[in-house]
Each structure stands twice: as structure tokens, then as C-alpha cells.
Amino acid sequence: MKQSLSGRTAVVTGASRGIGLAMAEALAGAGADIVAASRDPEGARAAVEASGRRFVAIGCDLGKRSESAALSARILAQVSQVDILVNNAGTVSRARAEEFPLDRWDEIIETNLTAPFLLTRDLGRAMLGRGQGKVIFTASMLSFQGGLMVAPYAAAKSGIAGLVRAFSNEWAQRGVNVNGIAPGYIETEVTAALREDPVRSRQVIERIPAQGDGDNRPISPVRWYSFALHRPTTCMAPS
């Protein structure tokens, strides 16, 4: 039997497109109100409001520490509490490791690793105070393998896997579930350059039993991570 998220509020970063949009749509479909936080947060509005749920858009550049550090306070000025946090926003650049520019390293680590840590730390305090809450991190297959020409992205996503374990070790017995999902190659803007490279795209697809990239529709079961389970659990799940 499907469980309802009616009366709960979910924050989804990077909700305007790709996996984040699919997550926001699925959570709204299960009854949750949605706060979308990103540089262009309006992309999920139509899907969320079509489900009859409240939608709050907060513009924020998660690659800038001053903005990510202030985001939790801005969210809590708009909603009374946050029940579910989905750390999904991410960015990637491709270059050989020996040529990777430091400014892009800093932006990728800030967006993909530091901002999720700050949001989880700051919004998690109130969850701990209530003894209930859900945090979902979007990790990656590169949480477990190095990839090619994406050194800072691989480093950040490896760090996300560590954060899932670290937060869950501290918070599971205090009522807050911390989980991660590690998607494969999904048709999003993040993977566009890889898919447009005929050599690398073929190499990747040859390693996939289904012989193709995934799309966002199968991501919707991630909503079930958000339910109030009887016991807190920790999971790093491939999609």
C-alpha cells in the first residue's frame, strides 16, 4: 500500500531538471510540498503544482559559500519545518587531471560536497530536535570508481558516500534516516558531453547490460526512502 507524504515538506536542490526534477515530481505526487533551491529553481513548479502541492522557489548558487551557508535560514523563513532533504544539485567539468583548473575544482567541490554538508548539518538540527527526518543524497557510480577526466567530480561524489555513512552513524539512533542513491548514466545535462562523445559513449554503453543510458522515469521510487520507517536505516543504493 502506498504511503502518503501529505503534510510534509521536502527540500530538493537542483530540482529544475534531470534527476532532481524527477525527485520533486515524485515527492509531490506522494503528497509533499516542495521547496526547490538552485540557480534556476522554477523548473519544477508546473509539475509540483499539477499535483496540488505548494511550491516554493529559492534562487541560490550553491557554488558560492556565502549563498549556500545562508540557504537553510532562507528556507526556514518560507516554511515552518523541513521533513525531507534531498541533496541533489551538482555540476561537472571534464579535463585531464594534470590540466584541471583550480577554480573549477573549487566550484565543483563547493557545489557537490560542501553545500550538501552545510544543508544537512543546518536543517538536520531541527530534525534531530523532533527525533524525525529524512535526508537523501544523490551520489554516483563515481562514488565507487574514479572515472575519466572528472577528478573533482569523482572526489566530491566519493565524499558524498562518506557523508552518508558519517551522518547516518551519528543520527540513525536519534530518529533521522540518512540515505544515498548512486545513479548510473542517466540522460541529463551532466552526462551530455559524455553522451555526445561517440568513443566514450560507446565504451560506457558496452559496459551496461541493458546497452543504453537510463532516463529519469525509473528514479521515482526514490520517494519511498522518504517514508517514516519503523527503524532508521542507512542505504547507499544504485538506481
C-alpha positions, 0 to 999 in steps of 0.5 A: 500500500502506498504511503502518503507524504501529505503534510510534509515538506521536502527540500530538493536542490537542483530540482529544475531538471534531470534527476532532481526534477524527477525527485520533486515530481515524485515527492509531490505526487506522494503528497509533499510540498516542495521547496526547490533551491538552485540557480534556476529553481522554477523548473519544477513548479508546473509539475509540483503544482499539477499535483496540488502541492505548494511550491516554493522557489529559492534562487541560490548558487550553491557554488558560492559559500556565502549563498549556500551557508545562508540557504537553510535560514532562507528556507526556514523563513518560507516554511515552518519545518523541513521533513525531507532533504534531498541533496541533489544539485551538482555540476561537472567539468571534464579535463585531464587531471594534470590540466584541471583548473583550480577554480573549477575544482573549487566550484565543483567541490563547493557545489557537490560536497560542501553545500550538501554538508552545510544543508544537512548539518543546518536543517538536520538540527531541527530534525534531530530536535523532533527525533524525525527526518529524512535526508537523501543524497544523490551520489554516483557510480563515481562514488565507487570508481574514479572515472575519466577526466572528472577528478573533482567530480569523482572526489566530491561524489566519493565524499558524498558516500562518506557523508552518508555513512558519517551522518547516518552513524551519528543520527540513525539512533536519534530518529533521522534516516540518512540515505544515498542513491548512486545513479548510473548514466542517466540522460541529463545535462551532466552526462551530455558531453559524455553522451555526445562523445561517440568513443566514450559513449560507446565504451560506457554503453558496452559496459551496461547490460541493458546497452543504453543510458537510463532516463529519469522515469525509473528514479521515482521510487526514490520517494519511498526512502522518504517514508517514516520507517519503523527503524532508521536505516542507512542505504547507499543504493544504485538506481 
